[in-house]
Amino acid sequence: MKKILSTFLFIALFVSLCGQSQLQYEIDISIPGLRDSTLFLAYHYGDKQYIKDTLKLDSKGNGAFTGTESLPKGIYLIVLPGNSYFEILASDNQFFSLSCSYPDYVNTLKFESSSENSSFLEYQKNWQSYQLEANSLSERLQNNRENSDSLRILNTLLGEKEREMKSFLRNVVTDNQPNLLSLLVKSIIPLEIPEPVIPEGSPNPDSIRWYFRYNYNKDHFWDNIDLTDNRILRTPILHSRLETFFSNIVIQSPDSINKEIDKLIKKCEPQYDMFQYVSVFLFNKYRSSEIMGHDAVLYKIAKEIYLSGKADWVSDQFLSDLEREVELMGNSLIGMRGKDLVMNSYSNFYVSLYDIKKEFTILYFWEPNCGHCKTTTPKLIEYYTEAKDDDVEIFAVCTTDNKEEWETYIQDNNITWINGWDPDRTTHFDYYYNVRSTPLIYILDREKRIIAKKLAVEDLASFISNYKLMMGE
């Protein structure tokens, strides 16, 4: 009997040890003030947070998050009741414990067996203290704008505080290499832009200085972020930096944006997860952009990444739909020469878009009973009354096949611009100008190159005026 019992205990111990050895992470939690409460382990991914694990604390407020697969490295959140939370690092060591009081978890949080999380906690407290001091100085500076002596002193103090803060960040990076904490802190160190050397007697020193600072900031923006390190994916840092760079740093012209996309993709392409995240971010950003001309950026991303076979994370149906969308988009990008349209007209003779000799041609796709057209068309009629004498013509194409409604609207509103009629769409205007909804406005120059599209009527006059200035007219 003793032998049987001994064998049973040995087997039980063996099974227990095997079960423990299969665990790849274990985060022990002790929060006595949250007895019998439910906690969540969440993680950052871009600008969103996702639940990874759920834990029910026992009657003493103890429990453990465990798993048989390692946590992908990054910043995680321990989410408490009421959606309050604190952050921890999941790095190389994923077996540690933490404890705190509740509700004062901020000031009582402690870690055991995780020096990196202890350092992270210390960093957060010190950095918050620095920020409070800097904010106080900034507020005092704003309140003393009229006092030159105070202003000078406070500017000096604020400059010293900023240098002290940068020094603190650099020390944290050095002391924690190559840990995740070092990677995170390095990514928020502000870029220091040197003063440019301006030749004596330069007629526009301010322009030279601006141009230098713009290019230096753009070219060195990613210096402190390792785009081959996937740990940065599970933090809010990468998404924020991508949004800042492409919204606020790069000039919002398609050519400028596309050049920076090429550089960025080249940096992150060696790491599949990083390449996927950046590609999806860029695709979504420019697919939803309302800025004129950004469809050229989407066109590039779709062609060179998604339709080239590199985006194996999307379905065949998605790619098929995208291929059609790109085909339509590619016919009417800004800078391209618009397709000639030869069609019948309200005057019952054929008209050609290319026959218009005016400096600017407004190509207007509309319907008599379209809700938005009912607002846009009267404004366009009013604009045309003055613009037709300023080297501007309108070529309007009705997209419906109800001729009676079309003719009645033209008669009732005394519309005198060119009114094209192609109910069978033999010119394929919808294909060549990507007409999916109305109203839709394009502006073409004398050579019928597309110089603007999807403008509101209210913006036509200012756009043409600015375009003339830019072209030196």
C-alpha positions as CSV (number, residue, x, y, z in Angstrom):
1,M,0.0,0.0,0.0
2,K,2.8,2.4,0.9
3,K,4.5,1.6,-2.4
4,I,1.3,2.3,-4.4
5,L,0.8,5.6,-2.5
6,S,4.4,6.6,-3.1
7,T,4.1,5.9,-6.8
8,F,0.9,8.0,-7.0
9,L,2.5,11.0,-5.2
10,F,5.4,10.7,-7.6
11,I,3.1,10.7,-10.7
12,A,1.1,13.7,-9.2
13,L,4.3,15.6,-8.6
14,F,5.6,14.8,-12.1
15,V,2.3,16.0,-13.7
16,S,2.4,19.2,-11.6
17,L,6.0,20.0,-12.6
18,C,5.2,19.3,-16.3
19,G,2.2,21.7,-16.1
20,Q,4.4,24.4,-14.6
21,S,7.1,23.9,-17.1
22,Q,4.6,24.5,-19.9
23,L,3.8,28.0,-18.6
24,Q,5.4,30.7,-20.6
25,Y,4.2,33.6,-18.5
26,E,3.0,34.1,-15.0
27,I,2.2,37.4,-13.5
28,D,1.2,37.1,-9.8
29,I,-1.2,39.8,-8.6
30,S,-1.9,40.8,-5.0
31,I,-4.4,43.7,-4.5
32,P,-6.1,43.1,-1.1
33,G,-8.5,46.0,-1.7
34,L,-10.0,44.2,-4.7
35,R,-11.1,40.9,-3.2
36,D,-13.2,38.7,-5.6
37,S,-12.8,41.2,-8.4
38,T,-12.2,40.7,-12.1
39,L,-9.1,42.1,-13.7
40,F,-8.0,42.2,-17.4
41,L,-4.6,41.9,-19.0
42,A,-4.7,44.1,-22.1
43,Y,-2.1,45.3,-24.6
44,H,-1.5,48.2,-27.0
45,Y,-1.5,47.6,-30.7
46,G,-1.2,50.9,-32.6
47,D,-3.8,53.3,-31.3
48,K,-6.1,50.6,-29.8
49,Q,-6.1,48.3,-26.9
50,Y,-7.1,44.6,-26.8
51,I,-7.9,42.2,-24.0
52,K,-5.4,39.3,-23.7
53,D,-6.5,37.6,-20.5
54,T,-9.0,37.7,-17.7
55,L,-8.4,37.0,-14.0
56,K,-10.8,36.6,-11.0
57,L,-9.0,37.5,-7.8
58,D,-9.7,35.3,-4.8
59,S,-11.2,36.4,-1.4
60,K,-7.8,37.8,-0.4
61,G,-7.3,39.7,-3.6
62,N,-4.7,37.3,-5.0
63,G,-4.4,35.7,-8.4
64,A,-2.2,35.2,-11.4
65,F,-2.3,35.8,-15.2
66,T,-0.8,32.7,-16.8
67,G,-0.4,31.3,-20.3
68,T,1.3,28.6,-22.3
69,E,2.5,31.0,-24.9
70,S,4.9,33.9,-24.2
71,L,3.4,37.4,-24.4
72,P,4.6,39.3,-27.4
73,K,6.9,42.0,-25.9
74,G,5.5,45.4,-25.4
75,I,3.5,47.6,-23.0
76,Y,0.6,45.8,-21.3
77,L,-2.2,47.2,-19.1
78,I,-3.6,45.7,-15.9
79,V,-7.2,46.9,-16.1
80,L,-9.0,47.3,-12.8
81,P,-12.7,47.7,-12.0
82,G,-14.1,51.0,-13.4
83,N,-11.6,50.9,-16.3
84,S,-8.8,52.4,-14.3
85,Y,-5.4,50.8,-15.1
86,F,-1.7,50.9,-14.8
87,E,1.0,49.8,-17.3
88,I,3.6,47.1,-17.1
89,L,6.3,45.8,-19.5
90,A,6.3,42.3,-20.9
91,S,9.9,41.7,-21.9
92,D,12.3,38.8,-21.6
93,N,11.3,37.9,-18.0
94,Q,7.6,37.1,-17.9
95,F,7.6,35.4,-14.5
96,F,7.2,38.1,-11.8
97,S,4.7,39.5,-9.2
98,L,3.2,42.8,-8.4
99,S,1.3,44.2,-5.5
100,C,-0.5,47.4,-4.7
101,S,-3.2,48.9,-2.5
102,Y,-6.6,50.0,-3.9
103,P,-7.7,52.6,-4.7
104,D,-4.2,54.2,-4.3
105,Y,-2.6,51.8,-6.8
106,V,-0.5,54.6,-8.4
107,N,1.6,55.3,-5.3
108,T,1.7,51.8,-3.8
109,L,2.6,49.7,-6.8
110,K,5.6,47.4,-6.3
111,F,7.2,44.6,-8.4
112,E,9.2,41.6,-7.4
113,S,11.5,39.5,-9.7
114,S,11.3,42.2,-12.4
115,S,14.0,44.8,-12.2
116,E,12.9,46.2,-15.6
117,N,9.3,46.9,-14.4
118,S,10.7,48.4,-11.2
119,S,12.9,50.7,-13.4
120,F,9.8,51.4,-15.6
121,L,7.8,52.4,-12.5
122,E,10.6,54.7,-11.2
123,Y,11.0,56.3,-14.7
124,Q,7.2,57.0,-14.8
125,K,7.3,58.7,-11.4
126,N,10.3,60.8,-12.2
127,W,9.1,61.8,-15.6
128,Q,5.8,62.9,-14.3
129,S,7.6,65.0,-11.7
130,Y,9.6,66.6,-14.5
131,Q,6.6,67.3,-16.6
132,L,4.7,69.0,-13.7
133,E,7.7,71.3,-13.1
134,A,8.0,72.1,-16.8
135,N,4.2,72.8,-17.0
136,S,4.4,75.1,-14.0
137,L,7.1,77.1,-15.6
138,S,5.3,77.3,-18.9
139,E,2.1,78.5,-17.1
140,R,4.1,81.2,-15.3
141,L,5.7,82.2,-18.5
142,Q,2.3,82.7,-20.2
143,N,1.1,84.7,-17.2
144,N,4.1,87.1,-17.4
145,R,4.1,87.9,-21.1
146,E,4.0,91.6,-20.3
147,N,6.9,91.6,-17.9
148,S,10.1,91.5,-19.9
149,D,12.4,90.8,-16.8
150,S,10.2,87.9,-15.6
151,L,9.9,86.6,-19.2
152,R,13.7,86.5,-19.6
153,I,14.2,84.7,-16.3
154,L,11.4,82.2,-16.9
155,N,12.6,81.4,-20.4
156,T,16.1,80.7,-19.0
157,L,14.6,78.4,-16.3
158,L,12.4,76.6,-18.8
159,G,15.4,76.1,-21.1
160,E,17.4,74.6,-18.2
161,K,14.5,72.4,-17.2
162,E,14.2,71.1,-20.8
163,R,17.9,70.3,-21.0
164,E,17.6,68.5,-17.6
165,M,14.7,66.4,-18.9
166,K,16.6,65.4,-22.1
167,S,19.5,64.5,-20.0
168,F,17.3,62.3,-17.7
169,L,15.8,60.5,-20.8
170,R,19.3,59.8,-22.2
171,N,20.5,58.4,-18.9
172,V,17.4,56.1,-18.7
173,V,18.2,54.9,-22.2
174,T,21.9,54.2,-21.4
175,D,21.2,52.5,-18.1
176,N,18.6,50.1,-19.5
177,Q,20.0,49.0,-22.8
178,P,19.0,46.8,-24.5
179,N,15.8,46.4,-22.5
180,L,12.4,47.4,-23.7
181,L,12.4,50.4,-21.4
182,S,15.4,51.7,-23.2
183,L,13.7,51.3,-26.6
184,L,10.6,53.1,-25.3
185,V,12.3,56.1,-23.8
186,K,14.7,56.6,-26.7
187,S,11.7,56.9,-29.0
188,I,10.4,60.0,-27.1
189,I,13.7,62.0,-27.0
190,P,13.1,65.2,-28.9
191,L,15.1,65.8,-32.0
192,E,17.7,68.5,-31.7
193,I,17.9,70.5,-34.9
194,P,21.2,72.4,-35.4
195,E,21.3,75.9,-36.6
196,P,22.1,76.1,-40.4
197,V,25.1,77.9,-41.8
198,I,23.6,80.9,-43.7
199,P,26.0,82.6,-46.1
200,E,26.6,86.3,-45.3
201,G,24.4,88.6,-47.3
202,S,21.8,86.0,-48.2
203,P,18.6,87.8,-49.3
204,N,16.2,85.4,-47.6
205,P,17.8,84.0,-44.4
206,D,14.4,83.1,-42.9
207,S,13.5,81.0,-45.9
208,I,16.9,79.3,-45.8
209,R,16.5,78.6,-42.2
210,W,13.0,77.2,-42.6
211,Y,14.0,75.0,-45.5
212,F,17.0,73.6,-43.6
213,R,14.9,72.9,-40.4
214,Y,12.1,71.3,-42.4
215,N,14.5,68.9,-44.2
216,Y,16.5,68.1,-41.1
217,N,13.4,67.3,-39.1
218,K,12.0,65.2,-41.9
219,D,15.2,63.3,-42.7
220,H,16.0,62.6,-39.0
221,F,12.5,62.1,-37.7
222,W,13.0,58.3,-37.3
223,D,16.5,58.4,-35.9
224,N,15.3,57.3,-32.4
225,I,12.9,54.6,-33.4
226,D,14.2,51.2,-34.6
227,L,11.7,50.2,-37.3
228,T,13.1,46.7,-37.3
229,D,12.2,46.1,-33.7
230,N,8.7,44.5,-33.4
231,R,8.5,45.4,-29.7
232,I,7.5,48.9,-30.6
233,L,4.3,47.5,-32.3
234,R,2.7,46.8,-28.9
235,T,3.0,50.3,-27.7
236,P,1.1,53.5,-28.6
237,I,4.3,55.1,-29.8
238,L,4.6,53.9,-33.4
239,H,1.1,54.8,-34.4
240,S,1.4,58.3,-32.9
241,R,4.8,58.8,-34.7
242,L,3.4,57.7,-38.0
243,E,0.4,60.0,-37.7
244,T,2.6,62.9,-36.7
245,F,5.1,62.3,-39.5
246,F,2.6,62.0,-42.4
247,S,0.1,64.6,-41.1
248,N,2.3,67.3,-39.7
249,I,5.9,66.9,-40.8
250,V,5.8,66.0,-44.5
251,I,4.5,68.5,-47.0
252,Q,1.0,67.3,-48.1
253,S,1.8,66.9,-51.8
254,P,1.6,63.4,-53.3
255,D,5.2,63.5,-54.6
256,S,6.6,64.4,-51.2
257,I,4.5,61.8,-49.3
258,N,5.3,59.1,-51.8
259,K,9.1,59.7,-51.5
260,E,8.8,59.3,-47.7
261,I,6.7,56.2,-48.0
262,D,9.5,54.6,-50.2
263,K,12.1,55.4,-47.5
264,L,9.9,54.1,-44.7
265,I,8.9,50.9,-46.3
266,K,12.5,50.1,-47.1
267,K,13.4,50.5,-43.4
268,C,10.7,48.2,-42.1
269,E,10.3,45.7,-44.9
270,P,12.8,43.2,-43.3
271,Q,10.5,42.6,-40.4
272,Y,7.2,41.1,-41.6
273,D,5.0,42.3,-38.7
274,M,6.4,45.8,-38.9
275,F,6.0,45.9,-42.7
276,Q,2.4,44.8,-42.3
277,Y,1.5,47.3,-39.7
278,V,3.0,50.3,-41.5
279,S,1.5,49.2,-44.8
280,V,-2.0,48.9,-43.3
281,F,-1.6,52.2,-41.5
282,L,-0.7,54.0,-44.7
283,F,-3.4,52.3,-46.8
284,N,-6.1,53.2,-44.3
285,K,-4.9,56.7,-43.8
286,Y,-4.9,57.6,-47.5
287,R,-8.0,55.7,-48.4
288,S,-9.9,57.8,-46.0
289,S,-8.1,61.1,-46.7
290,E,-10.2,64.1,-47.8
291,I,-7.2,66.0,-49.0
292,M,-7.2,66.6,-52.7
293,G,-4.6,64.6,-54.6
294,H,-4.1,62.0,-51.9
295,D,-5.7,59.4,-54.1
296,A,-2.3,59.3,-55.9
297,V,-0.7,58.2,-52.7
298,L,-3.4,55.4,-52.2
299,Y,-2.8,54.5,-55.9
300,K,0.9,54.0,-55.2
301,I,0.4,52.0,-52.0
302,A,-2.2,49.8,-53.6
303,K,-0.1,49.1,-56.7
304,E,3.3,48.6,-55.1
305,I,2.3,46.8,-51.9
306,Y,-1.2,45.2,-52.1
307,L,-1.4,44.3,-55.8
308,S,2.2,43.3,-56.1
309,G,1.6,40.2,-53.9
310,K,3.3,41.5,-50.8
311,A,0.1,41.9,-48.8
312,D,-0.6,38.3,-48.1
313,W,-2.7,39.2,-45.1
314,V,-5.8,40.2,-47.2
315,S,-8.3,38.0,-49.0
316,D,-8.4,37.3,-52.8
317,Q,-11.8,39.1,-52.9
318,F,-10.3,42.2,-51.2
319,L,-7.5,42.3,-53.8
320,S,-10.0,41.7,-56.7
321,D,-12.1,44.7,-55.5
322,L,-9.1,46.8,-54.9
323,E,-7.7,46.0,-58.4
324,R,-11.0,47.4,-59.9
325,E,-10.8,50.5,-57.7
326,V,-7.2,51.2,-58.7
327,E,-8.1,50.8,-62.3
328,L,-10.7,53.5,-62.1
329,M,-8.6,55.7,-59.9
330,G,-5.6,55.5,-62.3
331,N,-7.5,57.3,-65.1
332,S,-8.0,60.6,-63.3
333,L,-5.1,61.4,-61.0
334,I,-4.1,65.1,-60.7
335,G,-1.5,65.9,-63.3
336,M,-2.9,63.5,-65.9
337,R,-4.5,64.7,-69.1
338,G,-8.2,64.1,-68.8
339,K,-9.9,61.9,-71.4
340,D,-11.7,63.7,-74.2
341,L,-15.5,63.4,-74.0
342,V,-17.4,63.8,-77.3
343,M,-21.2,63.7,-76.8
344,N,-24.5,65.1,-77.8
345,S,-25.7,68.3,-76.0
346,Y,-28.7,70.3,-75.0
347,S,-28.3,72.3,-78.2
348,N,-28.6,69.0,-80.1
349,F,-25.1,69.1,-81.7
350,Y,-22.0,67.2,-80.6
351,V,-19.5,68.8,-78.3
352,S,-16.0,67.9,-77.4
353,L,-14.2,68.6,-74.2
354,Y,-11.0,69.1,-76.0
355,D,-12.5,71.8,-78.3
356,I,-12.8,74.2,-75.3
357,K,-10.1,76.8,-75.6
358,K,-10.5,78.5,-72.3
359,E,-7.7,78.7,-69.7
360,F,-9.7,76.6,-67.3
361,T,-12.5,74.1,-67.8
362,I,-14.7,72.9,-65.0
363,L,-16.0,69.4,-65.6
364,Y,-19.2,68.9,-63.7
365,F,-21.0,65.6,-63.2
366,W,-24.5,66.1,-61.9
367,E,-28.1,65.0,-61.8
368,P,-31.2,67.2,-61.7
369,N,-32.8,65.5,-58.7
370,C,-29.7,64.5,-56.7
371,G,-30.0,65.9,-53.2
372,H,-26.5,67.4,-53.0
373,C,-26.7,68.6,-56.6
374,K,-29.8,70.7,-55.7
375,T,-27.5,72.7,-53.4
376,T,-24.4,72.7,-55.6
377,T,-25.8,73.4,-59.0
378,P,-27.4,76.8,-58.1
379,K,-24.1,77.9,-56.5
380,L,-22.3,76.8,-59.7
381,I,-24.7,78.8,-61.8
382,E,-24.0,81.9,-59.7
383,Y,-20.3,81.4,-59.9
384,Y,-20.4,80.9,-63.7
385,T,-22.2,84.2,-64.2
386,E,-18.9,86.0,-63.4
387,A,-16.3,83.3,-64.2
388,K,-17.3,82.8,-67.8
389,D,-15.7,86.2,-68.6
390,D,-12.6,85.2,-66.8
391,D,-11.4,82.5,-69.1
392,V,-13.4,79.8,-67.5
393,E,-15.9,77.4,-69.1
394,I,-18.1,74.6,-67.7
395,F,-18.7,71.3,-69.4
396,A,-21.5,69.6,-67.5
397,V,-22.4,65.9,-67.9
398,C,-25.8,64.7,-66.7
399,T,-25.4,61.1,-65.3
400,T,-29.0,60.1,-65.5
401,D,-31.1,59.0,-68.6
402,N,-34.2,61.1,-67.9
403,K,-34.0,63.6,-70.7
404,E,-37.2,65.4,-69.8
405,E,-36.0,66.2,-66.2
406,W,-32.6,67.2,-67.6
407,E,-34.1,69.6,-70.2
408,T,-36.6,71.1,-67.8
409,Y,-33.9,71.9,-65.2
410,I,-31.8,73.6,-67.8
411,Q,-34.7,75.6,-69.1
412,D,-36.0,76.6,-65.7
413,N,-32.6,77.7,-64.5
414,N,-31.4,79.3,-67.8
415,I,-28.2,77.3,-67.7
416,T,-25.9,78.5,-70.6
417,W,-22.8,76.5,-70.0
418,I,-22.0,73.4,-72.2
419,N,-24.6,70.7,-71.3
420,G,-23.4,67.2,-72.4
421,W,-25.8,64.3,-72.8
422,D,-24.7,60.7,-72.9
423,P,-27.4,58.5,-71.3
424,D,-25.9,55.3,-72.7
425,R,-22.4,56.3,-71.4
426,T,-20.8,55.6,-74.8
427,T,-18.0,57.9,-73.8
428,H,-17.4,55.9,-70.7
429,F,-17.2,59.1,-68.7
430,D,-17.9,57.2,-65.5
431,Y,-14.8,55.0,-66.1
432,Y,-12.4,57.7,-67.2
433,Y,-13.4,60.1,-64.5
434,N,-14.2,57.6,-61.7
435,V,-17.8,59.0,-61.3
436,R,-19.3,57.0,-58.5
437,S,-21.5,59.7,-57.0
438,T,-22.7,63.2,-57.8
439,P,-22.0,66.1,-57.7
440,L,-18.4,65.8,-58.8
441,I,-16.2,68.6,-60.0
442,Y,-12.9,68.5,-61.8
443,I,-10.8,71.5,-63.0
444,L,-8.7,71.1,-66.2
445,D,-6.2,73.5,-67.6
446,R,-5.9,74.7,-71.2
447,E,-4.2,71.4,-72.2
448,K,-6.9,69.5,-70.3
449,R,-4.6,68.3,-67.6
450,I,-6.4,67.7,-64.3
451,I,-5.3,70.3,-61.8
452,A,-8.0,69.8,-59.2
453,K,-10.9,67.6,-58.3
454,K,-13.7,67.1,-55.8
455,L,-13.7,70.8,-54.9
456,A,-16.6,72.6,-53.4
457,V,-18.1,75.4,-55.5
458,E,-17.1,77.8,-52.8
459,D,-13.4,76.9,-53.3
460,L,-13.3,77.3,-57.1
461,A,-12.5,81.0,-57.3
462,S,-9.8,80.9,-54.7
463,F,-8.2,77.8,-56.2
464,I,-8.1,79.3,-59.7
465,S,-6.8,82.6,-58.3
466,N,-4.0,80.8,-56.4
467,Y,-3.2,78.6,-59.3
468,K,-2.7,81.7,-61.5
469,L,-0.3,83.2,-58.9
470,M,1.6,79.9,-58.6
471,M,2.0,79.8,-62.4
472,G,3.1,83.4,-62.5
473,E,0.1,84.7,-64.4
